[in-house]
Amino acid sequence: MPPASATIAQVSAFYQVLAEHIEAGHEVVLDGAEVEQFDTSFAQLLMAASRKCAQLSRPYRIVEASPAMVTACERIAVATQLLQEGGDQHAA
């Protein structure tokens, strides 16, 4: 799960955890319900994770995106790709 404050200050630490999870072959399901702050740097990190999962044919999805997540993703025009309801999320 992303931290409640998913901002540039947390990108590096979350990247490490996420990369290890992906490389270990685990399904990536991120619950964003508790995310209160979410900036575009974190959205970019999640887009990169989505692409990596697609390259490795690994499941990736975000469930329960918070309003802060939706707003930031809309700001950089990735809401449709990153926050699509249901199913696995993979960047094209």
TIBA-270674 format. One record per residue (C-alpha): residue in three letters; x, y, z. Coordinates in steps of 0.2 Angstrom, whole numbers, plus 5000, padded with zeros to 4 digits. Layout:
[node "Ala", [X, Y, Z]]
...
END
This chain:
[node "Met", [5000, 5000, 5000]]
[node "Pro", [5007, 5017, 4996]]
[node "Pro", [5010, 5028, 5011]]
[node "Ala", [4997, 5041, 5017]]
[node "Ser", [5009, 5054, 5011]]
[node "Ala", [5014, 5048, 4994]]
[node "Thr", [5025, 5063, 4989]]
[node "Ile", [5042, 5065, 4981]]
[node "Ala", [5049, 5063, 4999]]
[node "Gln", [5044, 5045, 4999]]
[node "Val", [5047, 5040, 4981]]
[node "Ser", [5064, 5033, 4984]]
[node "Ala", [5059, 5022, 4999]]
[node "Phe", [5043, 5016, 4991]]
[node "Tyr", [5053, 5013, 4974]]
[node "Gln", [5064, 5001, 4984]]
[node "Val", [5050, 4991, 4991]]
[node "Leu", [5040, 4990, 4975]]
[node "Ala", [5055, 4985, 4964]]
[node "Glu", [5059, 4971, 4976]]
[node "His", [5041, 4965, 4976]]
[node "Ile", [5040, 4965, 4957]]
[node "Glu", [5057, 4957, 4955]]
[node "Ala", [5052, 4943, 4967]]
[node "Gly", [5037, 4939, 4955]]
[node "His", [5023, 4945, 4967]]
[node "Glu", [5007, 4951, 4961]]
[node "Val", [5006, 4970, 4963]]
[node "Val", [4990, 4976, 4971]]
[node "Leu", [4990, 4994, 4978]]
[node "Asp", [4976, 5000, 4989]]
[node "Gly", [4976, 5019, 4989]]
[node "Ala", [4961, 5021, 5000]]
[node "Glu", [4972, 5029, 5014]]
[node "Val", [4982, 5040, 5003]]
[node "Glu", [4979, 5058, 5009]]
[node "Gln", [4993, 5067, 4999]]
[node "Phe", [4998, 5061, 4982]]
[node "Asp", [5009, 5071, 4970]]
[node "Thr", [5014, 5068, 4952]]
[node "Ser", [5031, 5061, 4956]]
[node "Phe", [5022, 5047, 4964]]
[node "Ala", [5010, 5045, 4950]]
[node "Gln", [5026, 5043, 4938]]
[node "Leu", [5033, 5030, 4949]]
[node "Leu", [5017, 5020, 4949]]
[node "Met", [5016, 5022, 4930]]
[node "Ala", [5034, 5015, 4929]]
[node "Ala", [5029, 5000, 4940]]
[node "Ser", [5014, 4997, 4929]]
[node "Arg", [5025, 4996, 4913]]
[node "Lys", [5038, 4985, 4922]]
[node "Cys", [5024, 4973, 4927]]
[node "Ala", [5018, 4973, 4909]]
[node "Gln", [5035, 4969, 4902]]
[node "Leu", [5037, 4955, 4915]]
[node "Ser", [5019, 4949, 4912]]
[node "Arg", [5015, 4951, 4930]]
[node "Pro", [4998, 4957, 4937]]
[node "Tyr", [4997, 4975, 4943]]
[node "Arg", [4982, 4985, 4949]]
[node "Ile", [4977, 5000, 4960]]
[node "Val", [4961, 4998, 4970]]
[node "Glu", [4952, 5011, 4980]]
[node "Ala", [4961, 5026, 4973]]
[node "Ser", [4959, 5041, 4985]]
[node "Pro", [4953, 5058, 4979]]
[node "Ala", [4971, 5064, 4980]]
[node "Met", [4977, 5050, 4969]]
[node "Val", [4964, 5054, 4956]]
[node "Thr", [4967, 5072, 4956]]
[node "Ala", [4986, 5070, 4953]]
[node "Cys", [4984, 5057, 4940]]
[node "Glu", [4971, 5068, 4931]]
[node "Arg", [4983, 5082, 4932]]
[node "Ile", [4996, 5073, 4921]]
[node "Ala", [4983, 5064, 4911]]
[node "Val", [4987, 5046, 4917]]
[node "Ala", [4971, 5043, 4927]]
[node "Thr", [4963, 5032, 4914]]
[node "Gln", [4979, 5021, 4912]]
[node "Leu", [4983, 5020, 4930]]
[node "Leu", [4967, 5020, 4940]]
[node "Gln", [4955, 5011, 4928]]
[node "Glu", [4942, 5001, 4939]]
[node "Gly", [4944, 4983, 4941]]
[node "Gly", [4956, 4970, 4932]]
[node "Asp", [4975, 4971, 4930]]
[node "Gln", [4982, 4988, 4925]]
[node "His", [4996, 4988, 4912]]
[node "Ala", [5002, 5003, 4902]]
[node "Ala", [5001, 5001, 4883]]
END
